[in-house]
């Protein structure tokens, strides 16, 4: 058996990081020796937060998980997984809503690098409806208590500020 640490990589835009993302991170961090969260940079997408802000927000919510680190990347996710010295990509899925898209991505990734394995973690039931898109829709209309049902408490303030700045 190899003594090399088992590293997995969880990629996404995390704009913003949600409780669903955090649920997947916490569970994946128990399955692997090291978990790298890869914040994808897509210059064609109008992001709410800069890559650096997203990294800071994620680092804040995972600070109690010593085997998790956060990095940004551009380009193909499978290339980033390789760059991290891993062969495992973690993907979080919500019931039914993500399966078709994730399956298509898995097949494309297998064509790009057939040595990368994808591990799907189903979001816990209470997070199955949570998405970054939904959060952006309700952020200005919800109070802090309601918003904290979707995002970690440390994300609520920056999220409301970013949404207000976007409106102005």
N, C-alpha and C positions, 0 to 999 in steps of 0.2 A: 504494500500500500504506500502511496506517495505521501511524503510529509509536507509537501507544498501546501500553502493555505488555499482553501477553496474560496475563490472570489467570484461574486456575481455582480452584474451591472444592471441597474434599473434606469432606463432612459425615458425622457419625456420633456415636455416644455415647462411643466410645473408653474403655470402662469394664471393664478397663483397655486401654491402648494395647498392641497386640501386635506381634510381628515381622512378621506379615502386613500390618498397617496401615503399619508403617514401610517395608516393601518397596514398597507402593503409593505412599507419600509420596515416597520417593527417586526412583522412576521418573517420577512426575508432575512433580516439581520440575525434571527435565531437559527436559520437554516444554513447559513454560510459563515465562514470565518471572517470574511470581509465583504461588505456591500458598498459598491460605488454608485452614487446617484449621479447620472449624467444629464446635465441640463442642456438640452439641445438649443442651439442658436440657429434660428431660421430668419434671415434678414428679410424674407418676403412676407413674413407674418407680422402683423401689427400687434406687438406684445404690450401688455399692461405694465410689466416690470422689465427693467434691463436685466441682462444675464447676471450681472453682479448682484443686483437686488434679489433676484431669485435665489442665488447661491446663499446670500446672507440670511434670507428668510428660512430656507431649508436647514442651514447649519444651526440656526436658533432652535428649530423644533426637533432636531435629532441630536442635540448636544449630550443627551444622556445615553446615547448609543455609541460606545467607544469604537466599534468595528465598522462604523459608517463614515464615509467621506463623500464630499460633494465636489464635482468638477464640471466645467463647461466643455462642450465639444461642438464642432461643426462637421458636416459631412454625414457619412453613413453610420448608423448606430452599430452595425456589425464591425466596422473598422475601429470604432471607439472601444467596443468590447475587447477586441484583440489588443489594442493599445494598452488597455488596463491589465493585460496578462490573463484574461479570463476566456472561458469557452461557454459561459452561461449568461443568458439574458433573462431578466425577470420582467414580466409584464403583468400589470394589474388589470383585471377585467371585471366589468359589472355584468350582472346577469343579462344575457341576450343582446344588450345594446352594443357591446364591444366585440362579441365573438367573431362575427363575419369579417370585420376590419382587421382584427388581430390575426385571424387565420390567414388572410391574404398577405399580411405583413410577414408572418412566419414563413410562408412559402417563398416569398421574395427573398427573405434573409437566408433561407436554405440554399437558394440559387447563388446568392452572393458569397456565402461561406458555409459549406455544409458541415463544418465542425462546431459551429455555434449552436448550442441547444437552448431552446426557449422554455422557461418554466412559467406557467400561468398561475397566478394567485387570485382567486375570486375575492373581491372586496367583501368584508363582513356586511351582513344584511342592512344594518343601519346606514351604510355608506353607498349602497348600490345605486342610488339615484344622484349622487353627488358628482358634479363635473365642474371644471373650471368655467365652462360657458354658462352654466346655470348660476354660478356664484357671481359672475360679472353682471348677469341680468338682475339679480336681487340685491346686490351690494348697496346701492343707494337707497333702496326702499326698505331695508331691514334695519332694526336696531342691533346693537352689539350683541345682545343675548341671542337673538335669532341667528345672526351671522356666525356666531361661535359654534353653532350646530353643524356648520359646514367646513370651517377652516379653524386651524389652531388659534388660540387666543392671541398669540403674538403676531398673527397675520392680519387680524381684524383692523387695527389702526392703519397700518400701511396700505391695506386694500381700500379702505374708505377714502384715504387721502389720494391714492392713485386714481380712483374712480371720479372723485371730485375734480381733480386736475384734468382728467380726460373730458369732462363735461364743459369745462371753461375754455 
